[in-house]
Amino acid sequence: AQSVAQPEDQVNVAEGNPLTVKCTYSVSGNPYLFWYVQYPNRGLQFLLKYITGDNLVKGSYGFEAEFNKSQTSFHLKKPSALVSDSALYFCAVRDYRSGGYQKVTFGTGTKLQVIP
Amino acid sequence: DAGVTQSPTHLIKTRGQHVTLRCSPISGHKSVSWYQQVLGQGPQFIFQYYEKEERGRGNFPDRFSARQFPNYSSELNVNALLLGDSALYLCASSLKVPETQYFGPGTRLLVL
């Protein structure tokens, strides 16, 4: 069974400092990995994805993520945090199988608090 | 272009009742997925439809059902509501399978 772990319930970072939100995954097939952000009382917004290719993926709002196959990790990063980045971040993995069947599993979320 | 839309935005039901939630995907998107997000947790996958056929099902009881219409909009039906069904129900659409999913704002269901 596939799974996603976000080991930190909350990450606090000072404005202007780099931030990292951690994610590890487990799938039996090839992983498709995603990061989404959720603001209060809103749906999820897509940030970035990894399917194949470069291990460093660049996404929206200056975020990037590094895929590490050996460590089965897909950590989200940003060089300089903004107060407006404060939100709930979800990592997700899709285990794509032949025939189009798919199941997407989300992590439990990490609350990012950027302190002015 | 309009994003994914869901209706209603909020809903209050009592135990044992039935509820229907609706979703309209982004224009051109042929796949719709449904998720349940309980407060403090990540979204849990319920169903995925592509070209009006079910392509994925999560670990939810048979009280949950869904369908996709010829215009690719979708309905999620939940029968015999339980208190534990109180959650934010999210719909996501994508061009095809597998592709990036784009989420709607959700329907917040409260079961009393």
Contacts between the chains, C-beta under 8 A, distances in Angstrom:
chain1	res1	chain2	res2	distance
A	4	B	42	7.9
A	32	B	98	6.0
A	34	B	100	7.2
A	34	B	101	7.9
A	36	B	103	7.4
A	42	B	105	6.1
A	42	B	106	7.8
A	43	B	4	7.6
A	43	B	90	5.8
A	43	B	103	4.0
A	43	B	104	5.3
A	43	B	105	4.5
A	43	B	106	5.1
A	44	B	43	7.1
A	44	B	90	6.8
A	44	B	92	7.7
A	44	B	103	4.2
A	45	B	103	7.3
A	46	B	100	5.7
A	46	B	101	7.4
A	46	B	102	6.2
A	46	B	103	7.8
A	49	B	100	5.7
A	90	B	42	5.5
A	90	B	43	7.3
A	92	B	42	8.0
A	94	B	98	5.7
A	96	B	98	4.8
A	100	B	50	6.3
A	100	B	55	5.4
A	100	B	97	4.6
A	100	B	98	7.9
A	101	B	55	5.8
A	101	B	56	5.8
A	102	B	48	6.4
A	102	B	55	6.7
A	102	B	56	5.4
A	102	B	97	5.8
A	102	B	98	5.2
A	103	B	45	5.8
A	103	B	48	7.9
A	103	B	56	5.3
A	103	B	58	7.0
A	104	B	33	7.1
A	104	B	45	5.3
A	104	B	48	7.9
A	104	B	101	7.3
A	105	B	45	6.9
A	106	B	35	7.8
A	106	B	42	3.7
A	106	B	43	4.8
A	106	B	44	7.5
A	106	B	45	7.8
A	107	B	42	5.4
A	108	B	41	6.0
A	108	B	42	5.0
A	109	B	41	7.4
A	109	B	42	5.2
